[in-house]
């Protein structure tokens, strides 16, 4: 984030942050390298200057002397061109060649002339010279000064070159960072655009996936999420459409009966007999029961459609026994139950499993004859799962109906005259699949229908 003029912080985009990070990293590396190069070259040039001064001082001290009219002077006086050279006596007097400028001196040079030191090397900041003084003879010191301007010029040019190269490196790094950010963040931009498209239009089309990197896998997971949302919406639309279709018939019939009852109360219309009124009342009550059952099944399906984590320990025998007690209370007195149960436990939703078992039992009771037997068996099978079988002694399931019995609102021709919503077996299948199992329909050895619920777990 950056601080704006009004004091508020504005968030910097990810692309800008990648560009700035690349530029800062390169700037740091180039800065450290440039500083190291500058210091190395500066130290080497400085050492070379000191070495040159010492060599010149040694050569001047050991050079043959030249006789003049007054005294003997070092021969180096005659060869000095780019340096200033002179002899410093112990009383502070400087002897130097005529027509030249005397080299600068300091108290340290005077100590060398007096024999207190063997060498003195220093920089004269006022004149810009580096000065060295060595012992020449008793009471004298050879003083040589060389200008530092060439050294400073070289270092100045080097600093300019390093600065220009560093700037170019930072610009190239920023451009490369921008290109990398634009290329690398293109899948993220597509995800952002897809999210905005979904939020604005509800369009759940998948995003094209390119490559096999982390962003590609993120796009695949996002497409899987879009597919799950699309499937959920399709199930909701189908459920609403089917529910509307199923609700229309009992509501229309109930409205007709109620209008007929209200019309019979008008003085100008013929009245209904008590028998007709009783039949209409019974029909209305039956339709209310059918609506109540249908709405309850729709609520159960909606609850099952919701994503829930199922991890509660469940004793399947207890679940089956509770469902069996409820089914016995609902069944006619002449229908018998043949029950064989083996212990079994699993992780799941006990209420959903109980509802599924109860739906199977109610379905078996509904299609069993007056003195029929409903067989309920819970047994372990070879693949480490359990099979819950519910069989009746009714007419069985026609071949054309077998592939559709678990579909929502599907009712066979034989079942259309019987009470029910057409959702019971759909709830059974959905509960089985939510627990990692499956539901099957077939024919029982008794001749009726056989429904099998396969569930994982352990004895």
N, C-alpha and C positions, 0 to 999 in steps of 0.2 A: 504494500500500500504506500501511497505517496501523499504528502500533505499539500492540500490546495490552498489557494489564496484566502478562502473564507474559513480556514482552520479545520475543515473536514478532511477525512481520509478517503481517497479514491483507490479502489482495488485495481492493481495492475494485472493485465491479462497474462495467461500462462505463456503465450508466445513471447510477449515482451520480457517476462521473467527469464525464459530460456535464453533469449538474446543477450540480456544484461548479464546473466551468469556466465555465458561464454566469453563475453567481452571482458568482464572483470577477471576471470581466470587467466585469460591470455595476457591481459594487462599486468596482472600480478607476476606471471612467469616471465614475461618480457622485461618487466621492470627489474626483477631480481637478476636476470641474466645480464641486462644492460649495466646495472650497477656493479655486478661482479666483473664484467669486462672492462668497465671504466676504471675501477680500482686496480685491476691487474695491470692494465696498460700504464696507468699513472705511476704505479709502484715501479714497474720495469723502467719507464723513462726516467723516473727520479733516480733509481739505482744507477742507470747508465750515465746520467749527468754527474753523479757523485764519483763514479768510477773514472770518468773522463777527467774530472778535476784532479783526482788523486794521481792519475797517470801523468798529467801535465805538471803537477807540482813535483813529482819525483823526477821527471825529465828536466824541469827547470833547476832543481837543486843539483843534479848531477851533470848539467851542461857545462862545457868549458867556459872559462871566464875570459872576457875581452878587456885588454888594456886601453884605457883612455888617458887623456891628459891629466885627469884628476885622480882617478882610482880605477880599480877593476870592477866591472859589472858582469852579472851573469849573461851568458850568451843567449838565454831565453828571451832577454829583453828585445833582442834584434829580430826574433822569430815570432813574437806575439802579434797576432792580427785580430782575432775575434774575441780576445779576452783582455782584461785589464790586469796588469802585473806590476808588482812593486816589492821593494824591500822595506820592512818596518823595523826600525831600530828600537832598542829597549827604552829609549827616551821618548818614543812616540813619533819620531820623524819618519816620513814615508819618502823613499827614493824610487822614482819611476822614470821611464824614458821620456825624453823631451818630445813634445808634440802629441802626447797621449794624455789620457785622464787617469788620475790616481785611483787605484781600487779602494773601495770603502774598507774601513777597519773598525774593530771593536776592542773592547777590553780583553776579550778572549784571545785576540790576535797578539795583543801586547804581552799577555802571559806566555804565549808561545815564544815570542822574541826574547823574553827574559829566562827561558828555559823551564818555566813552571809547567808547561804542557807540551806534548809532542805534536798535536794537531788540533785545529779548531775549524769546524765546518758549520756554516750558518747561512741564513737567508737575509738579505738586506731588502726589506719590503719597500723602502722609499725609492731605491734605484732599480729594483727588480733584478738584482744580481744574486747569484749564489757564490759565496766566498769561502775559500779554504786557505788556511795558513799553516805552514810546516816549518820546522827548524831548518835554518840555512847555515848559519855559523853562530858562534857565540855572540850574543847581543843582537842578532838579526833573525828575522823570520821572512820566508818567502810567502807573499800574499798574492793569490790569483783569484780573480772574480770573473764569472761568465754569466751572460745575460740569460734569464729564464724565459724570455719572450718566446723563443721557438718552442720550448716545452709547453707553455701556456697556449700557444696557437694550435699546436697539435692536439692537445687535450680538448680545446674548444671545438675544433672540427670533429673530433671523435664524439663529443657529447651531442652535437647537432645531428650527426649520422645516426647515432643510437636512438635519439629522440624521434627522428623521422621514421626509422625502421620500426620502432615501438608503436608509433601512431598508425602506420600502415598495417602492422600485425593486428592491432586492436580492431581496426576497421574491417579487415578480412575476417577476423573471428566473429565480429558482430554480423557480417553478411552471411557467414557460414552458419552461425547460430540461428539466424532468421530462416535460412533455407531448411535447416534440419527441423526447426520447430514447425515450419509450415508443412513439411512432408510428414513428420512424425505425428503431428496433431490432427492430420486430416481425418483419420478414423474417429477421433474424439469429436471433431466438428460434425461429422456425419451423425454420430450418436446424439449430439446436442440438437441438430436439426430434426432428427427423427423424434426425439422426445418432445420438442416444441410442436411438431406436426401431430403427434398423438394427442397432446394436450389441447390443441386448437381444433382439430378436425376429427379425432377419434380413429384416424387411419392407422391400422395395425399391420401394414405391409412390412415384411422383413427388410433389413438393410443389407446391401451387397457386401460380402466379406472378401477381402483380398489379403494374401499373406498368411503366415502361421505364427505371428508373434503374439505378445500379450494383448495388444489392442485388438488383434483379430479374434482371439479367444473371448475377449470382453464383448465384442460385437456378436459373436455366436451366442453367448449367454443372454445378451439383450434380445436377440432374435427369439431365443427359446422363451424368454419372459413374454415377448409380444405374442408368440404362438399360444402360450398358456392363457393370456388375457383374452385372445380371440376365441379360444375354445370355451372359456368361461362365459363370454358374452353370447356365443352361439348356443350354449346349453341354456342360458337364461332366456334367450328369445324363444327357443324351442319349447321350454317349459311354460312360458307365459302363453305362447300360442296354443299349445295343447291344453293347458288349464282353461283358457278361455273357451276352447271348443267343448271341453267336457262340462264346464259350468253352464254353458248356454242351454243345454237340454233340460236339466232339472229346474233351472230358473224359469225357463219358458213354460214348462208344465205347471210349476207352482203358481206362476202368474195367471195362467189360464184358470186353474182351479179357484184361486182367490177371487178373480173377476167374476167367475160363475157364482160363487157364494155371495158376493156383494150384489150382483144383479138380482139374485133371488129375493133379496130383501126389499127391492123396490115395489111399490104398490101396483104399478102399471104392468109388471112382468109376472109370468107364472112362477109359482114357488116350487121349491124342491121338496121331495119327500124326505122323511127322516132317514130312510135307507140310503138315498142318494147323498145326503149330507154326511152320513157316517162314512160312506165310501170315499167321498172327497177329503174328509178330515184324515182318514187313514192314509190316503195317497199323499197328502201334504206332509204328514209326519214322516212317511217313508222318504220323501224327497228331502226333508230337513236332515234326516239321518244320513242320507247319501251325501248331501253337501257337507255335513260335519265331518264325515269320514274323508271326503276328498280334500277338504281344507287341512285336516290333520296330516294327511299324507303329503300334501304340498309343503307344509311347514317342515315335515321330517326330511323331505328331499332337499329343501333349501338349507337346512342345518347340515346335512351330509355333504352338500356341495361346498360349504365353507371350508377353507384350508385349516385343518386342525392337526396338531401333533398328538398322536395316540401313543401313550407310553405307560398306561396304568395296568398293573397286574390284574388279570381277570381269571377267575376260576370258571371255566366254561360249563362245568356240570351245574354249578349254582345258577348260572344264567339260563341254562336250558330248563332247569326245574322251575324257576320263576315264570318263564314263558309258558311252560306246560300247565302250571296252576291257573294262569289267566285263560288259557285256551280251554281247559276243562270247564271253567265257569261259564264260558260263552257257548260251548257245544251242547247239542241236545243230549238228553240223558241216555239215549240208546247207542251213542257212538263211543266205542272203547279205544283205549290207547295202549299199544304194546311198546314198552319203553325198555331200552337196553343202553346203559351209559357206562363209559370208561373215563377215568380221571384224565383231565387235560387242562393245561393252563397256558396263557399267552399274554402278550402285552397288547392292550386295545381299549376300546370304549365299551363298557358293559351294557350301557343303555342302548347303543346302536345294535349290538349283537342280540340283545334280548328282543328288540323290535323285529329284527330279521327272522329270528327263530319263531316268534309269535305269528308273523305273516305267513310263514310256511305252514305252521299248524292250522291257522284259520283257513288257509287255502285248501288244505287237505280235508278239514271238517266240512267245508262248503261243498266239495264235490263227492263226499262219501255218501253212500246210501244210508237209510235209516238205521240199519243194524251193522254198519260198516266198522272196520278197524283201521285206525291210523297207527302206522308203525314209525317209531322214532328211535333211531340208533345212532350212537356216538362211538366211533371206533377209530383206532389208529391204523394208518395205512403205511405201506413200506417206505415211502419217500420222506419220512419224518414229519408228516402232517397228519391232521385229523379229518375224518369225513363225517359230517352230520347229515344223515339221510332221513328224509320224511317222505313216506309212501302212503298212498290212500288206496281204497278199493273201489274207486269210482270208474268212470268211463275212460280215463286216460287222456292223453294229449294227441291230437291229430298230427299227422306228419307235416301238414302245411303250417301248423301253428308252432311247432317246436323251435324254429329259428327266431321267433318273435316274442316268446312268452316273457322275456325280461325287458322288453321295450316299454317305455313309459306310455300309459294310457292304452296299451294294446289289450284287447279283449276278444277272445275267440267267439265264434257264433254261439256255442253252448253257454258261455259265461255272460252273454249280454242280458239275459233275463234274470241273472242272479245279482244280489247286491255286491257292490265293490266299486272301487275307483279306478282300477287298472294300474295302480302305482305300487301295490304291495310287493310284487316280484322285482320291480325296478329298485325298490329300496333294499331288498335282499342282495341283489347283485352289487349295488353300490357299497353296501356295508362290507361285503366280502372283499371287494377290490381295495377298499380303504385299509383293510387289515392284511394286505398282501396275499389274499386268497382268490378264490373264484367260485362261481355258482354254475351248476349244470342242471339240465332238465332231461328227463328220459321216461322210460316205461318201467314200472315196478313189476316184480314177479307176480304180485297179487292181481295184476291186470290194470291197475290205476296208474296215476302219475307218480313219478319218483323225482324228487328234488334233492340235490346233493350240494352241501356247502363245504368247501375245502378251505382249511385254515392252518396257518403255521403255528408253532408253539412247541411245547414239550409235555410229557406225561406228568 
